[in-house]
Amino acid sequence: MWVIKKSGEREEYDENKVRQALLRSGTSEGEADEILEKLRGRIYNGITTHEIYKHVRQMLDRKRKIRYSLKDAIFSLGPEGHFFESLVARLFQESGYAVRVRECVRGKCIPHEIDILAERGSEKYMIECKFHNLSGTKCAIQTALYTYARFLDIAEMMPIASPWLVTNTKFSSDVIAYARCIGMRLLGWRFPEDGGLESLLESHKLYPITILPIKKDVRNSLLANEIITIKEIFTKKDRIYDLLPELKANEVLYAAREVAKYL
C-alpha cells in the first residue's frame, strides 16, 4: 500500500508511524488500536498523507487533536521562515534567555544577520533557524556547514559560546554527526530524543496561533504584528482590539480560550 507525501514522493504505508503519532498526542494504547482499526477501512492505495492526517484528527478528542495538530500548525507559519524564527525566539525566552531577533552583527570578513542572538548570564549564542514547508524534508548538511562558517566569522569579532541550528523537521544523519564533532547544538522535530522542539513547545504551552480555527486573513494580521502564540492573545489583548474589528477580535479571544482549556 503506497501513500503520497506532501512533496509528491510516494512511500509504503507504515501504520506504526501513525501509532507513534497517536501515542505522542496522549492517546492510550487501546485508543490508538481503536483508531487504527477504523483507519484501515479508509486507507487506499495512493492516499495522501494529508488525507490520513485528516481522518485521524477527526477521531481524536479536543485535547489530543490539539497536540496531534502541532506539527501542521508550525508548517502553517510559512511559507517564509520569519514567523518560525519568532516562535523559536519565544521558546528561548521562556527557557530563560534574553533574545534579539534578526540581529545584524559584524563578522571579521562580512556583516551577518543572525536569526536569533540569545544571551544567558555572560554567554551569547548564535541561533540559526531553518524552516521547511514540507513534512519529510530533512535539514541537510549544507545548512549546518553554512551555519558553522558564519559562526566562525562572527566569533572573531564577538564572544559566542556556541552556534545552534533549529529546524521544524528532522536532521539528516550527516548533520547530527557533524554537529557532534564540532560542538554545534541541534534542536528539531523529536531531536534530541529527551527534549525535541515539539516537547519543549508543549512543556512551555507555546502553541502557535495557527492551531486556532480562525480565518486566514485574521491569522495573517496577527502574525504580521508579531502575535505568534496563543499565550500572546491574552497578554496582548488590547493590541488585538486595536488591530481587528470588535467582532473578529471577540472571535479570536473565544477561539483562544476554548483551545487554552485543553493545554
C-alpha positions in Angstrom: 0.0 0.0 0.0 1.5 3.3 -1.1 0.9 6.8 0.3 1.7 10.1 -1.3 3.7 12.6 0.8 3.3 16.4 0.5 6.4 16.6 -1.5 4.8 14.3 -4.2 7.1 11.4 -3.3 5.4 8.1 -2.5 6.4 5.7 0.3 5.0 2.4 1.6 2.2 2.9 4.2 3.6 2.4 7.7 0.9 2.0 10.3 3.4 2.2 13.1 4.2 5.8 12.2 0.5 6.7 12.7 0.5 4.7 16.0 3.5 6.6 17.3 2.0 10.0 16.4 -1.2 9.0 18.3 0.7 7.9 21.4 2.7 11.2 21.3 -0.6 13.1 21.2 -1.6 11.4 24.5 -3.8 8.6 23.4 -3.6 5.3 25.2 -2.5 2.0 23.5 -6.1 0.9 23.5 -7.4 4.1 22.0 -4.7 4.0 19.3 -5.7 0.4 18.4 -9.3 1.5 18.0 -8.4 4.5 15.8 -6.1 2.4 13.6 -8.8 -0.2 13.2 -11.2 2.5 11.9 -8.5 3.9 9.8 -7.8 0.6 8.0 -11.2 0.9 6.3 -10.4 4.3 4.9 -6.9 3.7 3.6 -6.5 3.1 -0.1 -3.5 2.8 -2.5 -2.4 6.3 -3.4 -3.9 8.1 -0.4 -2.1 11.3 0.6 -0.5 11.7 4.0 -2.7 14.8 4.4 -5.9 12.7 4.0 -4.6 10.2 6.6 -3.9 13.2 8.9 -7.5 14.5 8.5 -9.1 11.1 9.1 -7.1 10.6 12.3 -7.7 14.1 13.5 -11.5 13.6 13.2 -11.3 10.6 15.5 -9.5 12.4 18.3 -10.9 14.3 21.3 -10.2 18.1 21.6 -7.1 17.8 23.8 -5.4 15.2 21.7 -6.5 16.9 18.5 -4.5 20.0 19.6 -1.3 18.0 20.3 -1.7 16.0 17.1 -2.0 19.2 15.1 1.1 20.9 16.4 3.4 19.9 13.6 0.9 21.0 10.9 0.3 24.3 12.8 4.1 25.0 12.6 4.1 24.4 8.9 1.2 26.9 8.6 3.6 29.6 9.9 5.2 29.6 6.4 5.9 29.8 3.6 8.7 32.0 4.8 10.7 31.3 7.9 10.1 34.7 9.6 7.3 33.6 12.0 9.1 30.3 12.8 12.1 32.4 13.9 9.8 34.4 16.2 8.3 31.2 17.6 11.8 29.9 18.4 12.7 33.2 20.0 9.7 32.9 22.3 10.8 29.4 23.2 14.3 30.6 24.2 12.8 33.5 26.2 10.6 31.0 28.1 13.7 29.0 28.8 15.4 31.9 30.5 17.4 33.6 27.7 17.4 37.3 26.7 16.8 37.3 22.9 17.2 39.6 20.0 15.6 38.6 16.7 17.2 39.2 13.2 20.2 41.0 14.7 22.8 42.5 12.4 26.4 41.9 13.6 29.8 42.4 12.2 32.0 39.4 11.3 35.7 39.5 10.5 35.0 39.3 6.8 31.4 40.3 6.2 28.3 41.5 8.2 25.7 39.0 9.1 22.0 39.0 10.1 21.6 36.4 12.9 18.2 34.9 13.1 18.3 35.0 17.0 21.0 36.2 19.3 20.4 34.7 22.7 22.1 35.5 26.0 22.0 33.9 29.4 24.4 35.0 32.1 27.7 36.0 30.5 27.3 33.7 27.4 26.0 34.6 24.0 24.6 32.1 21.5 24.0 32.4 17.7 20.8 30.6 16.7 20.2 29.8 13.0 16.6 28.7 12.2 15.9 26.6 9.2 12.2 26.4 8.3 10.9 23.7 5.9 7.5 23.9 4.2 7.1 20.2 3.6 6.9 17.3 6.1 9.6 14.7 5.4 12.2 17.3 4.3 15.3 16.9 6.4 17.7 19.6 7.4 20.7 19.0 5.2 24.5 19.1 5.8 24.8 22.3 3.7 22.8 24.2 6.3 25.0 23.0 9.1 28.2 23.9 7.2 26.8 27.3 6.4 25.8 27.9 10.0 29.2 27.0 11.4 31.0 29.1 8.8 29.0 32.1 9.8 29.7 31.3 13.5 33.5 31.2 12.9 33.4 34.6 11.1 31.3 36.3 13.8 33.3 34.7 16.7 36.3 36.6 15.5 34.5 39.8 16.5 32.1 38.8 19.2 32.5 36.2 22.0 29.9 33.5 21.2 29.7 30.3 23.3 28.4 28.1 20.5 26.1 28.0 17.5 22.6 26.5 17.5 20.7 25.1 14.5 16.9 24.8 14.9 14.5 23.3 12.4 10.8 22.3 12.3 11.6 19.0 10.7 14.3 16.4 11.3 18.1 16.4 10.7 20.0 14.2 8.3 22.4 11.8 9.8 25.3 13.8 8.4 24.1 16.9 10.3 23.9 15.0 13.6 27.4 13.6 13.1 28.9 16.9 12.1 27.3 18.8 14.9 28.6 16.3 17.5 32.1 16.7 16.1 32.2 20.5 16.1 30.0 21.2 19.2 27.0 22.7 17.4 23.7 22.4 19.3 20.7 21.0 17.4 17.0 21.3 18.1 14.5 19.8 15.7 11.4 17.6 15.5 11.9 14.8 18.0 15.6 15.8 18.4 17.2 15.4 20.8 15.1 12.5 21.9 14.8 13.7 25.5 13.6 17.2 24.5 12.9 17.9 20.9 11.2 21.0 19.5 7.7 19.7 19.9 8.3 18.6 23.5 9.7 22.0 24.6 6.8 23.9 22.9 4.3 21.6 24.7 6.0 21.9 28.1 6.0 25.7 27.8 2.5 25.7 26.3 3.8 27.7 23.4 1.2 26.7 20.7 1.3 28.9 17.6 -1.9 30.8 16.8 -2.1 28.8 13.5 -3.6 26.0 15.6 -6.7 28.0 16.1 -9.8 27.7 13.9 -9.7 31.4 12.8 -9.9 32.9 9.3 -6.7 33.1 7.4 -6.8 36.9 7.0 -7.2 37.4 10.7 -4.4 34.9 11.4 -2.1 36.7 9.0 -2.9 40.1 10.5 -2.0 38.8 14.0 1.3 37.2 12.8 2.3 40.3 10.9 2.0 42.1 14.2 4.2 39.6 16.0 1.3 37.9 17.9 2.7 34.4 17.4 1.5 32.2 20.2 -1.9 31.6 21.9 -0.3 33.0 25.1 0.2 36.4 23.4 -3.5 36.6 22.5 -4.2 37.0 26.3 -1.1 39.2 27.1 -1.7 41.4 24.1 -5.5 41.6 24.1 -5.7 45.4 23.9 -3.4 45.2 20.8 -5.8 42.7 19.1 -8.7 45.0 19.6 -6.7 47.8 18.0 -5.9 45.6 15.0 -9.2 44.0 14.4 -12.9 44.9 14.3 -14.5 44.1 17.7 -16.5 41.1 16.3 -13.4 39.5 14.9 -11.3 40.3 18.0 -14.0 38.6 20.1 -13.9 35.5 17.8 -10.1 35.3 18.3 -10.4 35.6 22.1 -13.2 33.0 22.2 -11.2 30.5 20.0 -8.1 31.0 22.1 -10.0 30.4 25.4 -11.6 27.3 24.0 -8.2 25.8 23.0 -6.5 27.0 26.2 -8.8 24.8 28.3 -7.0 21.8 26.9 -3.4 23.0 27.0 
